[in-house]
Amino acid sequence: MTTPRSNPEEVRQKLPKEARLRHPADFDRVYRHRRSISDQVLILYARPNELPQTRLGLSVSRKVGNAVHRNRWKRRLREAYRLTRHELPSGLDLIAIPRGPEPPELEVLCASLVRLTRRADKRAREIRTTPPQHPHKP
């Protein structure tokens, strides 16, 4: 009899620590940056991080529901991130906040995460490359 741990093909692929926002200071930096983008599924806060990878943080409040609902959202968001990580632009810190009590199908969540992250990256690049505007003095 084999257990999932003894069969390498069945071992779950866990997100590495480098791919997650883990400290309150990381979350604070992203929230202070005040750059968010949203759709019907998610609100996504984003900030450039000067790292070679994009990191994900989750913020699932009690407005979503009880612990069972919140944990379902978190599991589904982590899985969507894990499956789409190779499609996401690198160098961003993201905080995903769900909209609504029930998580959508995984495919819908993956599409939303990729679309919002690309838009957030585009905005971040525009902000970084745009010179500061100075008002004209008479």
Beta strands, then each sheet from edge to edge (+ up, - down):
strand 1: 36-38
strand 2: 42-48
strand 3: 55-58
strand 4: 92-98
sheet 1: 1+ 2- 4+ 3+
end
